[in-house]
């Protein structure tokens, strides 16, 4: 099975890259470190807002009202069974 980059992988990469670029510009140029971090932090916030509100993780608002049967919950996340005993 081959792994492909998805939208949210790119969003997370963009957040890290924007903050890293802000730090690099703050250290390497005459631009104040605080100004560079705040400026590129705004880019990171814009990426987060786009990922949450514009291209959210659900297709429709109706998807949020669907109930999930207990059988559909993965066993790793199921609160009904105790975890492994140590």
C-alpha positions, -999 to +999 in steps of 0.1 A: +000+000+000+015+033-011+010+064+010-001+096-007-002+131+007-037+142+016-050+177+021-045+178+059-010+165+055-003+196+034-020+219+059+001+206+087+032+210+066+022+245+057+017+255+093+052+242+103+068+257+072+052+291+077+063+293+114+098+280+105+101+305+077+091+333+101+118+323+125+144+321+098+135+355+084+135+369+119+170+357+126+185+361+091+172+396+081+167+430+095+130+422+101+123+420+138+119+384+150+086+393+167+072+409+135+083+379+114+067+353+138+035+373+141+033+378+103+039+342+094+018+331+124-011+349+106-004+327+076-006+296+098-038+308+114-053+313+079-043+277+069-059+264+101-091+284+095-093+272+059-088+235+070-115+239+097-142+261+082-138+263+044-127+227+036-138+210+068-134+173+076-171+166+069-190+168+036-223+182+049-236+195+082-260+165+081-229+143+086-226+157+121-260+145+132-256+108+122-253+085+152-226+059+151-234+023+161-212+009+188-201-019+164-186+007+141-163+022+167-128+007+164-119-015+194-089+007+201-111+037+208-141+018+223-148+028+260-168-003+266-139-027+269-110-023+294-075-018+279-047-043+282-037-052+317-001-046+326 
